[in-house]
Amino acid sequence: MVKSLLELSHWCVAGKNRRTLSDFGYWYAPDGRSATQQQAFEHVEVKPQALECLFTLACKNNFQVSQDNLFATFDTSNSTFASDVYTQVKEYIEKPHRLPRDAKVLLRTFLSVCTYP
């Protein structure tokens, strides 16, 4: 399910035109990315992972930020990626009008379906 929520998040961020492109127009370098590639990855992944966080929590599951680079040959511990993702989550909560339209629909749906006593 987690992979699906991330893909839904990418779909929400992509918008109508990019949804027609392969992988929604995102590039993807596999695990083992260079420091430069990792920085680019983290830059484009902030909003999708922030949405994934909201969707995951709405579904009553735990969320964990993923740098998705287990075989990095450089030190990733100084990355601000996790903080950047949670800052974006906070912004979406405080300013829900900034959520992509489809993300709002999905979030409302997950909250109504997954809310139980």
C-alpha positions in Angstrom: 0.0 0.0 0.0 2.8 2.4 0.8 4.2 2.3 -2.7 0.7 3.0 -4.0 0.3 6.1 -1.8 3.6 7.5 -3.0 2.5 6.9 -6.6 -0.8 8.6 -5.9 1.1 11.5 -4.4 3.2 11.8 -7.6 0.0 11.7 -9.6 -1.5 14.6 -7.5 1.6 16.7 -7.9 1.9 16.0 -11.7 -1.3 17.6 -12.8 -3.3 17.0 -15.9 -0.7 17.5 -18.6 2.2 15.6 -16.9 -0.1 12.6 -16.2 0.1 11.7 -19.8 3.9 11.4 -19.7 5.8 8.3 -18.7 6.4 8.4 -14.9 4.6 11.7 -14.9 7.6 13.4 -16.4 9.9 12.6 -13.5 13.4 11.4 -14.0 14.6 8.6 -11.7 18.1 7.4 -11.1 18.3 4.1 -9.3 19.6 3.4 -5.8 23.3 4.4 -5.6 22.8 7.9 -6.8 25.7 10.4 -6.7 25.5 13.3 -4.2 24.4 15.6 -7.0 21.7 13.2 -8.2 20.5 12.7 -4.6 20.2 16.4 -4.1 18.1 16.7 -7.3 16.0 13.7 -6.1 15.3 15.2 -2.7 14.4 18.5 -4.3 11.6 17.0 -6.4 10.4 14.5 -3.8 9.5 17.0 -1.0 5.9 17.6 -2.1 5.1 14.0 -3.1 6.5 12.6 0.2 4.6 15.3 2.1 1.4 14.2 0.4 2.3 10.6 1.0 2.7 11.4 4.7 -0.7 13.0 4.9 -2.3 10.1 3.0 -0.5 7.5 5.2 -1.5 9.2 8.5 -5.1 9.5 7.3 -5.1 5.8 6.7 -4.0 5.2 10.3 -0.5 4.0 9.3 3.0 5.2 10.2 5.0 7.2 7.8 8.7 7.3 7.3 10.6 9.7 5.0 12.6 7.8 2.4 15.8 9.1 0.8 15.6 6.0 -1.4 19.3 5.7 -1.7 20.4 2.8 0.5 23.7 2.3 -1.4 24.8 5.9 -1.4 28.6 6.2 -1.4 28.5 9.5 0.4 27.3 10.6 3.9 23.6 11.4 3.7 23.2 12.2 7.4 23.5 16.0 6.8 20.6 16.0 4.5 17.7 18.3 5.5 15.3 16.2 3.4 13.2 14.8 6.3 12.9 18.2 7.8 11.9 19.7 4.5 9.2 17.0 4.0 7.7 17.7 7.4 7.9 21.4 6.9 5.9 20.9 3.7 3.4 18.7 5.6 3.0 21.5 8.2 2.4 24.0 5.4 -0.2 21.8 3.8 -2.0 21.5 7.2 -1.8 25.2 8.0 -2.7 26.3 4.4 -4.9 23.6 2.9 -5.7 25.8 -0.1 -2.1 25.0 -1.2 -2.9 21.2 -1.5 -3.3 20.1 -5.1 -7.0 19.7 -5.8 -6.9 15.9 -6.3 -4.9 15.5 -3.1 -7.7 17.3 -1.2 -10.2 14.8 -2.6 -8.1 11.8 -1.8 -7.3 13.1 1.7 -10.9 13.7 2.5 -11.7 10.2 1.1 -9.0 8.5 3.2 -10.1 10.4 6.3 -13.7 9.4 5.9 -13.1 5.7 4.9 -10.3 5.1 7.5 -11.9 6.9 10.4 -13.5 4.3 12.7 -14.1 4.1 16.4 
